[in-house]
Amino acid sequence: MDIRPAAPDQIPAILDYVMAARASIFPQLDATQVPDDLARFDEVYLGSDQGCFLLAWQEGRIVGAIGYLPYDQRFSQLQLTARDTVEVVRLFVSPSCRGAGVAKALYAALLAQARQAGVATLYLHTHPFLPGAIAFWQKQGFEVIDVESDPVWQTTHMRLDLGAASSRSTRASS
């Protein structure tokens, strides 16, 4: 398995992969509606210093994906500042590769990229109906900061503080 950043010429394959994964995991969502971040993939993930998208490749095909983008303050109940906070999104692993450490490897590569970029806080949300998702993120050091009471989604908000000041000083001294 090889993990590397997304490239502009891969965008059509990335969108196919992510939209198919999203449709299988979230059948209640409209599979024809492309989310804004994906519709503006180049701008959001490749053209911004607060965006990152990584792919796991195996035998010439995408087997996993993960990204981060600037946090947009859309959850008013959360006490997160937009400055130096990014939202971890689009972690998908092909069913044939689940349980093989792909998600952990993708996240480790994303974390390294975030530290290098001077990110202070990683934010994400997930849902209890996704098997193992909350436990996975807690093992990576994330803490639950809010759980919404909606009976369908029960959106679970999580964060991880990175202490970006120390990563910036490390980068500056390199």
C-alpha positions, 0 to 999 in steps of 0.5 A, a space after each residue: 500500500 502506498 499513501 500519497 497526496 491527491 493530484 489534479 489529474 486524479 480528481 475524477 477517480 477520487 470523486 468516483 471513489 468517494 461518492 461510491 463509498 459515501 453512497 454505500 455508507 450513507 444510503 439515506 443521502 442523495 447520491 446524485 448531490 455532490 457535496 460542495 467540498 467535492 464539487 470544488 475539490 481542486 480549490 478546497 483540497 489542492 489550492 489551499 494551505 488549510 486543505 489536504 487530501 490523501 489517498 491509499 493506493 494498492 495495485 494501481 487502485 484507490 483503496 482509501 481516502 482521507 482529507 481535511 479542510 478549514 473548519 467552517 463554524 457550522 455547528 454553533 454549539 461547539 467552542 472551536 475557533 476557525 483559526 488553525 482548526 481543520 475538519 477531518 473528512 472523507 475517511 473511507 476504506 474499501 471493504 476488501 481492505 478494512 481491518 488491514 490498518 489502512 485507516 490508521 495509516 491514512 490518519 497517521 499521514 494526515 496527522 503528519 501533514 497537519 502538524 507540518 502545516 501548523 494546524 492547532 486543532 483537528 475536528 471531526 464528527 462521526 456517528 454511532 451507526 458507523 461500526 467502530 468509528 468512535 472507538 477508532 478516533 478515540 484510539 487516535 487521541 480524539 475526545 468527544 466534545 458533543 453528542 447531538 440528540 437527533 435519534 437518527 444521526 446522533 452526530 458525535 463531535 470530536 477534537 484533538 488539540 495538536 499544540 501547533 505552536 510547538 510544531 511551528 517552532 520545530 518547523 522553523 528550526 529545521 
